[in-house]
């Protein structure tokens, strides 16, 4: 008689307790890669190690922004999000930066 495998967890594979504890204690500052416990810099989703790995995996298709891990769009050196941000910054006068009621 064989014992059936348990159904896979909907949350993915079980993680060690120290990973769960670190992610719980550090909240939003933890890298977006599920098993990573490294902390990120403010305004980034990934730790420096995973930024390097993800950018290396993209090769020539990586965005020109140094910390971006999103592939670029065609021949454009920037990804879609950074292209949009550059266009918006080009149209918003410097004196109105940070205001949305122009």
Secondary structure, 3 states (H helix, E strand, C coil): CCCCCCCCCCCCCCCCHHHHHHHHHHHHHECCCCCCCCECCCCCCCCHHHHHHHHHHHHHHECCCCCCCCECCCCCCCCHHHHHHHHHHHHCCHHHCCCCCC
